[in-house]
Amino acid sequence: MNAYRAAIDPFEALGDATRRAIVEGLRDGERTVGDLAAGLPVSRPAVSQHLGVLKAAGLVLERPQGTRRYYRLDPIGLVRLQGRLDAMWGLDDAGEAVAAPPPSAPAGVPAAEAAPPPASPAAEAAPPPASPDRADGKGGGKKRKKKHGRK
């Protein structure tokens, strides 16, 4: 890890859409900054900064070769991230739920028949929510007149 960059939580690192796209781009193997930047709407320096964050989060490894640097996903970091996700969702090492299974249908009743009852008719007849712009739900903003020609 770079001595100037503090450790970063992997979830925070993956909270950015560009960094998630970079991780997706590295899914198939090593790539350079230029390769990654070619498929993203950001500059090469921006991709380098994002890679630095992912590296500090333990999700990416860097391999220098001459004047280029090749980046790839860090399998150890990904396993640690998966472990945190499993713990968050209450899964054991085999990926099975640790908590009690959801309640099943009563004995002798097929699961399809034990489904929850449909929503009440009043809920189905409820009007759609109002537009966020106006309380009367008629939308917001001013309508602009079209100019057909200048005189």
Summary of the structure (lengths in Angstrom):
residues: 151
radius of gyration: 25.9
end to end distance: 66.6
largest distance: 81.7
contacts: 310
relative contact order: 0.10
helix: 33%
strand: 11%
